[in-house]
Amino acid sequence: MEQYTYRVAWSDIDNAFIARVIEFKSLSTHGDTADKALSALRELVKVIIEDLESKGEYVPEPLDKRFCFSTENLETLLSSKVRGV
């Protein structure tokens, strides 16, 4: 669960800290401290991943494991766009 990208911010509307994880856009938790909100979210992500895996469904890859644009990859991508490929 640590490999995912988490964000915690204070919400004046909710009067609580809201934790979100980029790779699971619909998931969020809240807490009276940032640590509680983040801890609850990490536990939720763990449960969600276990459920997805048990059903053979897609589990989102962490952002750092996804395709990265190295200089070589970027040049290849740009040259193919210029050629209309």
Residue, then its C-alpha position, 0 to 999 in steps of 0.5 A: m500500500e505504501q507505493y501508492t500516491y497519497r494526499v492529505a489536506w484539511s477541509d473546512i467544509d468537512n471540518a476534518f482532514i481528508a485523505r485521497v489516493i491518486e490511483f483510486k480516484s473514488l476513495s477517500t477517508h477523513g479523520d480529526t488528524a492527518d495521520k488518522a485520515l491517512s491510516a484509514l485510507r491505507e487500510l481501505v486501499k489494502v481491503i480494496i486491493e484484496d477484494l479486486e485480486s480475489k475477483g481477478e479484477y484490475v488493480p491500478e498500478p502505482l504511478d511510479k510503476r507506470f510508463c515514464f517518459s525518458t528522453e529516449n521515449l519522449e523523442t520517439l513519441l514526439s517523432s511519431k506524432v510529427r510523422g502522423v503515426 
